[in-house]
């Protein structure tokens, strides 16, 4: 179980690092296990929809979880041991593309 937890955390670190390099993305979550909140320069639900059009599961818009929170540009995303480094790179590239 400890090994699995370590793998999950390593993938989340890789995801946060990759997203931190995407223009228009600010990683909000400083401490995390799998899930990471990011602030986008566009509404998160719009981004999720555009990613879905590309066949990419983008995450969950915070506005879907709490519509009255005023966090329309916040996206909750995650990585687990099942995500490869290539998956993470492809996700970051797709996110960069839809944010342009």
N, C-alpha and C positions, 0 to 999 in steps of 0.2 A: 504494500500500500504506500509506503514511504517513497519507493521508486516511482510509482505512478504520480504521486503528488509533485515530485521533483520534475518529472517530464512535463506535466501540465504547467507548472510555473515557468519553466524554461521557454515553452511555446508562447506563453503570455508575454514574457519579456521580449521575445523576438517580434511579436506582433506590435507591442508598444513602440519598440525601436523603429520598426518599419513605418508605422503610422506617423511617428514623430518627424519623419523625413518628407512627408507629403505636404505640399503647400496647401494651406487652407484647412489644416487639421491641427488641433491642439489637444494633446493627451491630458485629460483632466485628472484621471485616477493616478495617484502617486503610489498607492499600495493596492495590490490586486493579487488575485489567484488566477482566475480564468477570465473574468469579465473586466472590460475596460470601457470607461466613458470617455468619449472624445467630443470636442466642440468643432463643428464644421462651419464653413463659411456660407453654406446653403442649408435650407431646411432638411432635417434628417430624413423625414418621410419621403421627400422628393429624391434624395440620394438613394435610399433603400429601394425605391421603385425603379430607378434607373439601373441600379446594380442588378436587380432581378431581371430586367430586360436583357442583361448580358449573361444571365445564368448564374449570377453570383448571389449567395445568401449574405446580405450586408449587415444584418444585425437587427436591432429593434430601436425605433425612434422613441426617445424619452416621452415625446408628446402622446404616443400611443399608450404608454403606461400611466402617465399623469398629465392629461390634457391641460389642466389649469396651472401647471407649474411654471409656465413661461420658458420652457427649455426646448423650444422647437428645433434648435440646431444641435441638440445633443443626441448622439448615437451611442447605444450600448452594443458593444461587440465582444467577441471572445475568441480564444484559441484553446485547444486541448491537445492531448498527446496524439490525437488522430490527424491533426493538421501538419503537413510537411512544410519544410522551409519554402518549397516551391509554391505551395498553397498560399502561404503568407505573402510571398512576393507578388503573386498574381492578384491577391486581394488588394494589396497596397497600390498596384498598378491600375487596377480597375477603379479604385476610389479616386486616384489622381485624375484619371480620365473623366469621370463624371463630375468632378469639381471644377474642371476647366471651363 
